[in-house]
């Protein structure tokens, strides 16, 4: 008999939409309890915890900061509170309402690590479609808008919102009068595999209890095997998938970064540079800012014996995209935006690839090209 406490994680920067989702779940799932940690009080040295049910507030309390980090305090305080509810046996569902800028992946994995007593049943991001593009285009630092979780928090509104949106398999839409068809098309293209549920839909409670695979969700975020959006064009919103085999010339790509970053409201994927052909690089852009990171080696660069240590999903993704010469090395970038200029984007991207003469020089010649990305990759 299942004795673990079901836990649904509800997050998102759209605080009014998020609260509406939590209130609806409290009203429709008998015996449900919501926990919320307010990180806005972190400047005073504490995080305020509130526990409530459909009848109102059950209790409040303070959790001290840990290492001057509000999110760290949340991690330390959350699980004991959930286990207290589990031990009491009085809650049918624990709803963890995350604070505005808290990302669901980290908190979900914290809860899932205590799988002997807790069971994550859903991760939900609440969305007001009218606020989708304004958040995605907002390049302000969280610190500047009062939403930082720690003094060292260097995230922006846009990249935080993108990760909140794309990690959750369920998007609960709280539709207001200001949302239009372009907003809805943008939402559908940014996360086409998500299940969209209206806040007043009768299946919201079932969605909160449906089940959640933490390992699969983490794998889906890895740039090597992420389920990226497909080609689309609807209501003035376009998604373009750019896929090539030839590597980038590092200097030409670096010179084009600003134009490419601003070409779409959201772009992400994986790519490779000629001067570092064994390294899988992740591309993540939102709000006019770009993050480029190493995501480890391409599988093509690994000895056969090392493949047994690679997760099956990663091996399967590589096999589906395997090239006889380059293996899994490829350019796979996806750009989504209202008013997307596909032709200009493709022309610019293609101009950054190695020319025929450069390509013919081979890998040893490629590695001698100027290392333009060393500063971004902190080499």
C-alpha positions as semicolon CSV with decimal commas, in nm:
position;residue;x (nm);y (nm);z (nm)
1;X;0,000;0,000;0,000
2;X;0,132;0,344;-0,102
3;X;0,214;0,534;0,217
4;X;0,428;0,813;0,073
5;X;0,283;1,164;0,074
6;X;0,199;1,289;-0,278
7;X;0,366;1,624;-0,349
8;X;0,276;1,862;-0,632
9;X;0,522;2,144;-0,712
10;X;0,362;2,465;-0,842
11;X;0,587;2,746;-0,960
12;X;0,626;3,036;-1,199
13;X;0,702;3,407;-1,206
14;X;0,335;3,490;-1,265
15;X;0,245;3,512;-0,898
16;X;-0,128;3,581;-0,938
17;X;-0,166;3,290;-1,177
18;X;0,035;3,065;-0,945
19;X;-0,181;3,156;-0,645
20;X;-0,495;3,091;-0,849
21;X;-0,372;2,740;-0,933
22;X;-0,292;2,662;-0,570
23;X;-0,628;2,790;-0,446
24;X;-0,807;2,582;-0,707
25;X;-0,621;2,267;-0,602
26;X;-0,696;2,332;-0,234
27;X;-1,064;2,370;-0,320
28;X;-1,087;2,059;-0,540
29;X;-0,856;1,804;-0,375
30;X;-0,997;1,708;-0,033
31;X;-0,732;1,696;0,238
32;X;-0,480;1,900;0,039
33;X;-0,237;2,136;0,216
34;X;-0,021;2,409;0,061
35;X;0,325;2,514;0,179
36;X;0,476;2,844;0,072
37;X;0,811;3,001;0,165
38;X;0,818;3,377;0,111
39;X;1,173;3,470;0,017
40;X;1,096;3,842;-0,001
41;X;1,182;3,870;0,369
42;X;1,532;3,733;0,317
43;X;1,682;4,081;0,348
44;X;1,576;4,068;0,714
45;X;1,760;3,738;0,756
46;X;1,467;3,495;0,753
47;X;1,228;3,317;0,521
48;X;0,860;3,309;0,620
49;X;0,684;2,974;0,591
50;X;0,305;2,952;0,558
51;X;0,099;2,632;0,571
52;X;-0,264;2,657;0,465
53;X;-0,558;2,451;0,351
54;X;-0,894;2,529;0,193
55;X;-1,018;2,676;0,523
56;X;-0,728;2,918;0,560
57;X;-0,386;2,949;0,724
58;X;-0,290;2,660;0,951
59;X;0,046;2,792;1,071
60;X;0,329;3,031;0,999
61;X;0,693;3,026;1,099
62;X;1,038;3,160;1,022
63;X;1,332;2,973;0,876
64;X;1,675;3,136;0,914
65;X;1,892;3,196;0,610
66;X;2,156;2,937;0,530
67;X;2,484;3,076;0,398
68;X;2,304;3,405;0,323
69;X;2,094;3,219;0,068
70;X;1,715;3,218;0,081
71;X;1,688;2,919;-0,153
72;X;1,923;2,723;0,073
73;X;1,694;2,799;0,367
74;X;1,400;2,676;0,161
75;X;1,578;2,349;0,085
76;X;1,662;2,290;0,450
77;X;1,315;2,378;0,580
78;X;1,092;2,227;0,311
79;X;1,154;1,855;0,354
80;X;1,105;1,847;0,736
81;X;0,773;2,026;0,691
82;X;0,663;1,779;0,424
83;X;0,771;1,484;0,639
84;X;0,576;1,626;0,932
85;X;0,266;1,628;0,711
86;X;0,343;1,274;0,594
87;X;0,385;1,148;0,951
88;X;0,058;1,308;1,058
89;X;-0,129;1,120;0,786
90;X;-0,380;1,402;0,753
91;X;-0,287;1,535;0,406
92;X;-0,395;1,369;0,084
93;X;-0,178;1,605;-0,122
94;X;0,097;1,851;-0,030
95;X;0,115;2,146;-0,268
96;X;0,453;2,321;-0,266
97;X;0,393;2,674;-0,392
98;X;0,733;2,803;-0,495
99;X;0,827;3,168;-0,456
100;X;0,846;3,377;-0,775
101;X;1,204;3,317;-0,889
102;X;1,257;2,968;-0,743
103;X;1,313;2,716;-1,022
104;X;1,119;2,390;-0,999
105;X;1,400;2,153;-1,102
106;X;1,612;2,205;-0,790
107;X;1,319;2,185;-0,548
108;X;1,171;1,881;-0,723
109;X;1,499;1,694;-0,694
110;X;1,527;1,788;-0,323
111;X;1,184;1,637;-0,255
112;X;1,245;1,332;-0,476
113;X;1,564;1,252;-0,285
114;X;1,339;1,158;0,009
115;X;1,141;0,905;-0,188
116;X;1,093;0,673;0,107
117;X;0,832;0,912;0,251
118;X;0,755;1,162;-0,025
119;X;0,640;1,112;-0,384
120;X;0,646;1,390;-0,645
121;X;0,325;1,355;-0,843
122;X;0,343;1,663;-1,062
123;X;0,540;1,974;-1,151
124;X;0,322;2,260;-1,268
125;X;0,409;2,604;-1,398
126;X;0,128;2,859;-1,381
127;X;0,107;3,085;-1,685
128;X;-0,073;3,408;-1,764
129;X;-0,035;3,413;-2,145
130;X;-0,044;3,793;-2,155
131;X;0,271;3,804;-1,940
132;X;0,457;3,533;-2,131
133;X;0,644;3,754;-2,378
134;X;0,710;4,044;-2,136
135;X;0,884;3,799;-1,898
136;X;1,069;3,623;-2,177
137;X;1,197;3,955;-2,314
138;X;1,301;4,094;-1,975
139;X;1,678;4,091;-1,950
140;X;1,687;4,258;-1,607
141;X;1,881;4,086;-1,333
142;X;1,662;3,934;-1,061
143;X;1,857;4,146;-0,813
144;X;1,743;4,466;-0,987
145;X;1,374;4,371;-0,963
146;X;1,387;4,242;-0,606
147;X;1,354;3,873;-0,693
148;X;1,706;3,743;-0,625
149;X;1,728;3,442;-0,394
150;X;2,080;3,525;-0,274
151;X;2,331;3,807;-0,288
152;X;2,525;3,606;-0,547
153;X;2,219;3,540;-0,767
154;X;2,313;3,648;-1,121
155;X;2,011;3,513;-1,305
156;X;1,787;3,730;-1,520
157;X;1,408;3,742;-1,534
158;X;1,407;3,595;-1,886
159;X;1,633;3,295;-1,833
160;X;1,463;3,211;-1,501
161;X;1,120;3,222;-1,661
162;X;1,235;3,009;-1,956
163;X;1,359;2,732;-1,725
164;X;1,043;2,745;-1,513
165;X;0,833;2,710;-1,825
166;X;1,031;2,438;-2,002
167;X;1,094;2,203;-1,708
168;X;0,729;2,151;-1,614
169;X;0,532;1,885;-1,805
170;X;0,207;2,059;-1,705
171;X;0,128;2,423;-1,779
172;X;-0,182;2,557;-1,610
173;X;-0,314;2,854;-1,805
174;X;-0,485;3,134;-1,615
175;X;-0,625;3,326;-1,909
176;X;-0,709;3,694;-1,867
177;X;-0,873;3,946;-2,097
178;X;-0,535;4,080;-2,218
179;X;-0,414;3,753;-2,373
180;X;-0,447;3,710;-2,749
181;X;-0,390;3,438;-3,007
182;X;-0,026;3,538;-3,053
183;X;0,037;3,481;-2,682
184;X;-0,122;3,138;-2,697
185;X;0,071;3,043;-3,010
186;X;0,398;3,149;-2,845
187;X;0,320;2,935;-2,541
188;X;0,240;2,632;-2,755
189;X;0,561;2,667;-2,957
190;X;0,793;2,725;-2,662
191;X;0,689;2,401;-2,492
192;X;0,491;2,189;-2,741
193;X;0,520;1,866;-2,541
194;X;0,364;2,015;-2,226
195;X;0,010;1,932;-2,124
196;X;-0,188;2,256;-2,110
197;X;-0,471;2,272;-1,857
198;X;-0,702;2,565;-1,790
199;X;-0,720;2,662;-1,423
200;X;-1,096;2,600;-1,422
201;X;-1,064;2,266;-1,599
202;X;-1,207;1,976;-1,402
203;X;-0,896;1,766;-1,476
204;X;-0,657;1,995;-1,286
205;X;-0,674;1,778;-0,974
206;X;-0,600;1,465;-1,177
207;X;-0,303;1,641;-1,341
208;X;-0,163;1,725;-0,998
209;X;-0,172;1,357;-0,899
210;X;-0,073;1,203;-1,233
211;X;0,290;1,115;-1,151
212;X;0,631;1,258;-1,238
213;X;0,959;1,102;-1,353
214;X;1,244;1,308;-1,206
215;X;1,520;1,135;-1,403
216;X;1,338;1,171;-1,735
217;X;1,271;1,538;-1,665
218;X;1,640;1,600;-1,594
219;X;1,743;1,416;-1,910
220;X;1,498;1,622;-2,115
221;X;1,684;1,937;-2,007
222;X;2,029;1,810;-2,111
223;X;2,132;1,978;-2,437
224;X;2,241;1,646;-2,589
225;X;1,894;1,491;-2,573
226;X;1,652;1,774;-2,500
227;X;1,314;1,752;-2,671
228;X;1,346;2,080;-2,860
229;X;1,049;2,246;-3,033
230;X;0,972;2,159;-3,395
231;X;0,920;2,385;-3,696
232;X;0,602;2,592;-3,658
233;X;0,430;2,906;-3,786
234;X;0,104;3,030;-3,638
235;X;-0,060;3,364;-3,554
236;X;0,255;3,559;-3,639
237;X;0,477;3,340;-3,417
238;X;0,745;3,126;-3,578
239;X;0,979;2,850;-3,468
240;X;1,274;2,764;-3,689
241;X;1,486;2,454;-3,645
242;X;1,838;2,498;-3,787
243;X;2,028;2,173;-3,830
244;X;2,368;2,141;-3,997
245;X;2,663;1,900;-3,980
246;X;2,956;2,130;-4,059
247;X;3,121;2,300;-3,756
248;X;3,120;2,673;-3,686
249;X;3,419;2,895;-3,752
250;X;3,480;3,032;-3,399
251;X;3,561;3,392;-3,497
252;X;3,270;3,433;-3,739
253;X;3,022;3,286;-3,493
254;X;3,152;3,502;-3,210
255;X;3,114;3,814;-3,426
256;X;2,751;3,719;-3,498
257;X;2,648;3,638;-3,138
258;X;2,474;3,968;-3,064
259;X;2,261;3,951;-3,380
260;X;2,177;3,585;-3,323
261;X;2,087;3,640;-2,959
262;X;1,848;3,922;-3,049
263;X;1,699;3,738;-3,347
264;X;1,439;3,557;-3,135
265;X;1,263;3,584;-2,801
266;X;1,398;3,238;-2,715
267;X;1,666;3,018;-2,867
268;X;1,837;2,705;-2,740
269;X;2,008;2,388;-2,853
270;X;2,352;2,237;-2,905
271;X;2,641;2,322;-3,137
272;X;3,006;2,257;-3,210
273;X;3,307;2,472;-3,290
274;X;3,581;2,374;-3,530
275;X;3,859;2,460;-3,284
276;X;3,715;2,231;-3,013
277;X;3,549;1,953;-3,215
278;X;3,517;1,708;-2,926
279;X;3,314;1,941;-2,703
280;X;2,933;1,956;-2,702
281;X;2,834;2,317;-2,640
282;X;2,496;2,430;-2,508
283;X;2,321;2,741;-2,643
284;X;2,066;2,912;-2,416
285;X;1,935;3,259;-2,497
286;X;1,644;3,469;-2,369
287;X;1,585;3,836;-2,297
288;X;1,870;3,946;-2,521
289;X;2,129;3,750;-2,320
290;X;2,313;3,435;-2,423
291;X;2,468;3,162;-2,210
292;X;2,717;2,927;-2,377
293;X;2,843;2,632;-2,172
294;X;3,032;2,310;-2,223
295;X;2,803;2,009;-2,178
296;X;3,080;1,752;-2,189
297;X;3,209;1,548;-2,483
298;X;3,023;1,440;-2,793
299;X;2,974;1,063;-2,781
300;X;3,168;1,037;-3,108
301;X;3,480;1,147;-2,920
302;X;3,452;0,876;-2,652
303;X;3,612;0,531;-2,670
304;X;3,368;0,244;-2,711
305;X;3,428;0,127;-2,354
306;X;3,300;0,459;-2,216
307;X;2,960;0,422;-2,380
308;X;2,843;0,183;-2,110
309;X;2,864;0,471;-1,860
310;X;2,640;0,697;-2,070
311;X;2,267;0,706;-1,984
312;X;2,052;0,506;-2,229
313;X;1,850;0,813;-2,330
314;X;2,167;0,994;-2,432
315;X;2,284;0,695;-2,639
316;X;1,944;0,669;-2,805
317;X;1,940;1,040;-2,893
318;X;2,288;1,012;-3,045
319;X;2,193;0,703;-3,245
320;X;1,891;0,878;-3,396
321;X;2,109;1,164;-3,516
322;X;2,426;0,974;-3,604
323;X;2,634;1,085;-3,904
324;X;2,881;0,844;-4,069
325;X;3,163;1,101;-4,056
326;X;3,087;1,320;-3,754
327;X;2,885;1,087;-3,531
328;X;2,655;1,290;-3,305
329;X;2,845;1,619;-3,360
330;X;2,602;1,866;-3,514
331;X;2,443;2,208;-3,507
332;X;2,089;2,189;-3,370
333;X;1,955;2,529;-3,273
334;X;1,589;2,630;-3,237
335;X;1,464;2,990;-3,252
336;X;1,111;3,091;-3,145
337;X;0,967;3,442;-3,166
338;X;0,686;3,660;-3,292
339;X;0,786;3,807;-3,628
340;X;1,075;3,564;-3,676
341;X;1,294;3,647;-3,978
342;X;1,371;3,294;-4,094
343;X;1,558;3,388;-4,411
344;X;1,784;3,639;-4,240
345;X;1,849;3,398;-3,955
346;X;1,944;3,110;-4,182
347;X;2,169;3,332;-4,394
348;X;2,354;3,457;-4,085
349;X;2,393;3,111;-3,930
350;X;2,513;2,953;-4,254
351;X;2,771;3,230;-4,298
352;X;2,929;3,126;-3,967
353;X;3,002;2,770;-4,079
354;X;3,337;2,661;-4,217
355;X;3,376;2,729;-4,587
356;X;3,451;2,441;-4,825
357;X;3,823;2,525;-4,820
358;X;3,832;2,550;-4,438
359;X;3,638;2,229;-4,400
360;X;3,875;2,044;-4,634
361;X;4,167;2,129;-4,403
362;X;4,051;1,866;-4,154
363;X;4,039;1,854;-3,776
364;X;4,403;1,930;-3,709
365;X;4,376;2,250;-3,911
366;X;4,047;2,340;-3,741
367;X;4,206;2,318;-3,396
368;X;4,455;2,588;-3,497
369;X;4,179;2,842;-3,567
370;X;4,168;3,142;-3,326
371;X;3,993;3,033;-3,000
372;X;3,736;3,314;-2,993
373;X;3,516;3,147;-2,729
374;X;3,777;3,100;-2,458
375;X;3,651;3,402;-2,261
376;X;3,289;3,278;-2,268
377;X;3,390;2,929;-2,167
378;X;3,636;3,051;-1,904
379;X;3,928;2,856;-2,047
